[in-house]
Amino acid sequence: MSTTAYTPASGRAEWTGLYDLALPLLTRERRWRVALAHAVAPEAEDTILDVGCGTGTLAVLLARTAPGARIVGLDPDPAILARARAKAAAFAASVTFLPGFARDAASAGFGFDKIVSSLVFH
Ligand SMILES: C[S@@+](CC[C@H](N)C(=O)[O-])C[C@H]1O[C@@H](n2cnc3c(N)ncnc32)[C@H](O)[C@@H]1O
């Protein structure tokens, strides 16, 4: 694997648009996302990083749970970040989405109180 390669959310770039449709069919998405957000326990003063944020569903949920928190979504895939930004805008959720790999987190320009990641590490 090259140092810049990544696997797109749905496995293939042309399937990216299916990701948000497939996930609730393949997993109990609502249940585990809410449980994960509960575990993160976002608070207004937190800066929270979502590594491999994908379409931003968790980041948006965190932002809506704690509106004062700074939520940062990091993902190397520009196509999925476009979807994440559109989702955050649709929900009027304040999330900063940055392009980059997990290894870039330290140079994201923020210090993080909490770091979360879902469906990224295998
Ligand atoms: C299966 S999706 C999960 C997306 C989101 N976390 C979720 O819960 O729906 C995996 C995501 O990890 C991203 N990714 C792949 N390699 C990565 C890496 N080295 N660092 C950060 N993100 C990565 C992909 O671009 C993709 O958006």
Ligand as a Chemical Component Dictionary entry (heavy atoms), coordinates in Angstrom:
data_LIG
# 
_chem_comp.id                   LIG 
_chem_comp.type                 NON-POLYMER 
_chem_comp.pdbx_formal_charge   0 
_chem_comp.three_letter_code    LIG 
# 
loop_
_chem_comp_atom.comp_id 
_chem_comp_atom.atom_id 
_chem_comp_atom.alt_atom_id 
_chem_comp_atom.type_symbol 
_chem_comp_atom.charge 
_chem_comp_atom.model_Cartn_x 
_chem_comp_atom.model_Cartn_y 
_chem_comp_atom.model_Cartn_z 
_chem_comp_atom.pdbx_ordinal 
LIG C1  C1  C 0  -16.211 2.830 6.560  1  
LIG S1  S1  S 1  -15.916 4.576 6.531  2  
LIG C2  C2  C 0  -16.446 5.084 8.167  3  
LIG C3  C3  C 0  -16.897 6.512 8.136  4  
LIG C4  C4  C 0  -17.434 7.058 9.469  5  
LIG N1  N1  N 0  -16.423 7.018 10.512 6  
LIG C5  C5  C 0  -18.673 6.332 9.916  7  
LIG O1  O1  O 0  -18.755 5.926 11.077 8  
LIG O2  O2  O -1 -19.631 6.204 9.117  9  
LIG C6  C6  C 0  -14.120 4.638 6.708  10 
LIG C7  C7  C 0  -13.579 6.055 6.469  11 
LIG O3  O3  O 0  -12.198 6.056 6.825  12 
LIG C8  C8  C 0  -11.515 6.877 5.908  13 
LIG N2  N2  N 0  -10.093 6.483 5.957  14 
LIG C9  C9  C 0  -9.474  5.489 5.274  15 
LIG N3  N3  N 0  -8.165  5.455 5.591  16 
LIG C10 C10 C 0  -7.968  6.431 6.511  17 
LIG C11 C11 C 0  -6.825  6.893 7.233  18 
LIG N4  N4  N 0  -5.600  6.325 7.083  19 
LIG N5  N5  N 0  -6.981  7.915 8.103  20 
LIG C12 C12 C 0  -8.196  8.488 8.288  21 
LIG N6  N6  N 0  -9.310  8.103 7.627  22 
LIG C13 C13 C 0  -9.195  7.083 6.760  23 
LIG C14 C14 C 0  -12.206 6.647 4.584  24 
LIG O4  O4  O 0  -11.993 7.693 3.661  25 
LIG C15 C15 C 0  -13.656 6.497 5.015  26 
LIG O5  O5  O 0  -14.357 7.727 4.918  27 
# 
loop_
_chem_comp_bond.comp_id 
_chem_comp_bond.atom_id_1 
_chem_comp_bond.atom_id_2 
_chem_comp_bond.value_order 
_chem_comp_bond.pdbx_ordinal 
LIG C1  S1  SING 1  
LIG S1  C2  SING 2  
LIG S1  C6  SING 3  
LIG C2  C3  SING 4  
LIG C3  C4  SING 5  
LIG C4  N1  SING 6  
LIG C4  C5  SING 7  
LIG C5  O1  DOUB 8  
LIG C5  O2  SING 9  
LIG C6  C7  SING 10 
LIG C7  O3  SING 11 
LIG C7  C15 SING 12 
LIG O3  C8  SING 13 
LIG C8  N2  SING 14 
LIG C8  C14 SING 15 
LIG N2  C9  SING 16 
LIG N2  C13 SING 17 
LIG C9  N3  DOUB 18 
LIG N3  C10 SING 19 
LIG C10 C11 SING 20 
LIG C10 C13 DOUB 21 
LIG C11 N4  SING 22 
LIG C11 N5  DOUB 23 
LIG N5  C12 SING 24 
LIG C12 N6  DOUB 25 
LIG N6  C13 SING 26 
LIG C14 O4  SING 27 
LIG C14 C15 SING 28 
LIG C15 O5  SING 29 
# 
